[in-house]
């Protein structure tokens, strides 16, 4: 659905070119939720604004649904942007207009819809985002979560095929964030929209995304399925995000390792193996004793996972490791 071919972007500042995005190759599949995570200044907002050409690339090609849109003029650009909805961090609602008028606004701007079509579409979208009883209210009368739901409905007004989310949940409290993420997941599943979501919160990526790209200093430093990137981060920036989201202090973790005896393994369980009583059976069969140094059990989107760090002593350590691997557990030897 979205393809970047060596796309890069630099801004002119006092006569100097300041790079914001290094030459980037990227492919986002039709119907997936693709996350882009990075610290402030990493280039993720520039990348997402290149998709709908709010920013023009300094070089490279942007291909949307098989068509090169890089050189679009104003007429083609207007038609193209109706196919790309955008949700903003701070809602960007029109404060002097009601909820229903905010949702109708892009359809009125397009100039190709009748009043009856607009009225029917607004009613449909109000039901979808759960705001039917708030149609005549103004943004100042809504909570943050309700404002963002208006923003989502407005982004869907012209029936886009792509939905861009620019830090859509960072201004919301945790409970409201979860409800908005569930709504986005429902929209993706029911409408088949391709959603590109940028954030600095790894937990948001973990909850809803299929794949993720990690950015640092204008460059994509790691990319892949969320389960792989989250459970086995390779780049230091990715590890920082994962450890921060899990409240893991690397220094304290290594201190714990120094106080532990024996071999130290990190075990990663996915899917059904997460809930199997493997450790007890392996300990009985191989005679090893183990201590749990750290652990977490949760879900990445719809996939249950567990990750445990153990110290093992006594018995047949090699046989224990082989038995775990045979049970579809990813085993990493830390010491």
PyMOL commands that set and color helices and strands:
alter all, ss='L'
color gray80, all
select helices_A, chain A and resi 44-51+74-81+99-110+115-128+132-134+139-141+144-156+174-191+202-208+226-231+236-245+250-259+271-275+278-286+317-326
alter helices_A, ss='H'
color red, helices_A
select strands_A, chain A and resi 2-13+16-28+33-38+59-64+67-68+84-87+162-166+194-199+211-216+219-225+263-270+289-300+303-313+330-333
alter strands_A, ss='S'
color yellow, strands_A
deselect
rebuild
show_as cartoon
